[in-house]
Structures are given as C-alpha cells and as structure tokens.
Amino acid sequence: MPSLKSHLVSFVLRHSRKKAFSSPENLQRWIAYARKTEDHHPPALLKARLDIAETEIDGFPVYEIAPKAGERRRILYMHGGAFVFQITSYHWGLIAEMAERLGFGVTVPVYPIAPEHDFHDMFGMVGDVYRRMLEGTDAEDIVFMGDSAGGNMAVVLTMMAAEEGLPSPSRHVLISPGLDMSLSNPEVFEAERNDPWLGIPGGLEAIRLYSAGFDRSDWHISPLYGDLSVLPKTLLLTGSRDLLSPDNLIFAERARAAGVEVDVVYEEGMFHVWPLIEMPEARRARERIVDFLSVPAARRARARRRTKAAFATRPAPAVE
C-alpha cells in the first residue's frame, strides 16, 4: 500500500506542478518563471560531501564527481525536466547517493534545454560528453542513467552512438522515461486522469519546443520505434500513476523481443519519477538501482578481456 508520504506528495503535485502541464500556455508561463529561479549548481552540502569538479563542453557546464580510489566505472546521468526545465536539487540528491553508495564516478551534463535550444543542440552536447568519456573509460564501465526526459535521452543517445559506430554503454537505468511521444496508445489518455503530475497538453508543447521538426513518431523523439536490439541490459522503473507507464511496459516487451535483458520495477500507486523524492517507495527503488549496478569485479574483468580480444581479432582494413 502506498505510504502516507507518497499520498501527501501526490496531493501537492496535483495542486501545483500538474498545472504546468494542463495547457501550452501554462507550460510557457512555468518555463518563464523557472528561468528566473533555476540554479544548476550542486547544492553546497553535496560539495562538502563529494569531490565535484566543473568542466565545460560545447559551452555548457559538465560536473564530474570523482570515483572512489581504484574504481573504473562511471555513470553518465541525464536529468529530466521535459526538455525545458533545469536540473534540480532532487536530481542532485539521487546522483550524490549513487556516487557515495556505488563509488562510481558520475558525469552530469547541464545540457542545453528548450525553447532556447533544440534536439540538435541537446544531443550534440551529450554526444560530445559521451565521446570524451570514452577517451578515458571503456564502454563496459559506463552506465547511462536518466529520469523522464533524461531516460529518453539515454535510449536515443545509445541508438545514435550505434549508428555512428560507437560502443554502447554496459547498462541503462531508466526512471519513468518518456519513450513514446506519438500518443498512439489509447491507454495513455486513461492514465493521464490518474497522474497527479503530468498532462498531455503541456507535454505536447514541450515536445514541440525541443523536437526540431522531427515527427513525434520518429525514433529520435520516440525511441520505442528505434532499433532496440542495440540497447544494453536495462533496469526500468515505472509507477502505476504515471501516464508514461503504459508505453514503458510496451517498451520492455519489445526490447525483450529484440534480445535485450530488461528488469522492470512496477510500483503500484507511484507517480512520475518517484525515486527522486525522499519517501519509503523511493528508498526501495534506490536499493534496486544499487543492486542492479553492483556488478562483481570478476565479471567486469572477464567482459573487458572479451571486448579487447574481439578488437584484437578483427581483420585489418584493406589498403588500396
């Protein structure tokens, strides 16, 4: 049964954040207000707890949380916010906990958002972040993690990397990802009525602002329709009161059919991106994430040796 805290959070969301997604005009107003108040910097308490450095790629900040001594693995965390809102303290809280409990390094791009920027700017920047990570870290030691819009970005970025011939990350952690923006599934409209946070009219406006003219059913916007076979082992967390949940479950089925190992956490009574909010259900979700990413070192070493052997046995390119 959902906790008392989750009921309280749902009530607050329905009477506050839900309004942002109730119409295109409301979303525009919330964006305008957010630009006056947003602050992408990690909270001061996190800076005191973690070794955080700020770099820059393509003119945008990238935060690097240093891994524990001897740890090779890294997380590329892509935050949610409907492609139009900035990273928040809730994201930073989850990021800090993952860094501390897993000991991984975490790379956090403060990527360009709409309406000031669009799809090409966003994925150009996060693509450059991934390429830089690959310069110092093997792909089998990299995890893509993202919530909501960031979960969408994790899947699309992996598909774009595959097209480019870059290796895929070792794992995905997708928290309430937006994977189908086509609205072709009628269950989504029913789910919207039970969702205390998201709404279709404002969501469509966010898509319009960032999609750069792509059709909503194009896999660059709705990765459910892309080549799912290129995806790594995936942990997908979704809740019964999230309008994105019906498509999340379809994604899991199709990915499995394409040969991808997908673990699904389906939390009854939970709303959009609930693992970011401090409450009992979020603590359970975070335990699942930590368990999923705690791959034994021996298994990682074997995977690394197999990858290096595969590259070593590739035939040399013909010289004309």
WODA-V582058 format. One record per helix or strand. SS is the DSSP state (hx for helix, st for strand). FROM is the first residue (numbers start at 1). TO is the last residue. If there is no record, write none. Layout:
<<SS;FROM;TO> <SS;FROM;TO>>
This chain:
<<hx;4;14> <hx;17;20> <hx;24;37> <hx;44;49> <st;52;57> <st;60;65> <st;74;78> <hx;89;102> <st;105;109> <hx;119;136> <hx;139;141> <st;142;147> <hx;149;164> <st;171;175> <hx;187;194> <hx;200;210> <hx;223;225> <hx;228;230> <st;233;239> <hx;245;257> <st;262;267> <hx;274;276> <hx;280;293> <hx;297;312>>
